[in-house]
Amino acid sequence: MKPVPERIVTGLENARQRATRSGLAIGRPRVILDRDRVSELRASGLSWREIARRLGAGVGTVRRAFKAGASVTKACQNPVVGEL
């Protein structure tokens, strides 16, 4: 059996300390999105893609925020959109 290279052992130790397998953060970071801003940009005639690019979010996230924005208060419990 071959000995494990030192760099692999070091990487595994770092991953164990950070409680991950790869050493990277677990899960996707939450997007914080201003629903009022989405509504303003949409009212000004911008496309969903352009709004998403300006706000640094996905098109689906922007459309969901716009759709939910009319009936939900600013303090949203939706984990995709996040709290404002």
N, C-alpha and C positions, 0 to 999 in steps of 0.2 A: 504494500500500500504506500502511495506517495505521501510525503509530508505536505501539509497545507501551507501555502505561501503566507508570509507574515502580513502582507497587505490585506489578504482576505480575512485573517483572524482579527486584525485591527478594525476592519469595516464591520464585521459581525458584532464586535464588542460595542462599537458606536451605535449600531442599530438597536442592540439590546438596551442600552442606556436611554435611548430616545423612544423605546417601546414600539418600534416599527421593524418590519422585516427588511425594508430596503434602506432605511435611514431617512426616508422622506416623510413629510407630514402625512397623516392619515386623513383622507377625505378631501373634498374640494372646498376652497374658501368660500364663504358666503358673499354674495353680491349685495352691496348696499345701494339701493336705487331710489331716487326721488320721484315718486309717482306724479307729483305736480309738474315737475320738469318734463316728464314724458308727455303729459297732456299738452303742455305749452308748445313743445316742439312739434307734436302731431298736428295741433291746431294751426301752426304756421306753415303746414304743407310739406313737412319733411317725410321721407319714406321711413319705413320701419328699420331698414338697414342703416340708413344715415343716423337715425336716433340712437340705435344700438352702438354704432361706432363712436359717436360723440360721448356717450355715457359709459363706455367700456363694458358693455354687457352683451349678452346674446340677443338675437332677434326674438326668440321665443320668450325670454325673460321680460323683454320690453313690452311685448304684446300682452303677456299675462298681467303685468303691472298696470297697463292701460285699461284692460278689461276689468280688473278688480278695483281700480282706483275710484270708480264712480260710486261703489257701494261700500267701501271699507275705509275706515278712518286711517290717519297717518301711522298710528302705532299698529303695525300689521303683525300678525302671528305667522304669516306665510314664510317658511324658512328659505324659500328661493329668493324672495325679494328682500327680506331682512327688515330690521327696524330702522326708522329714519332718525 
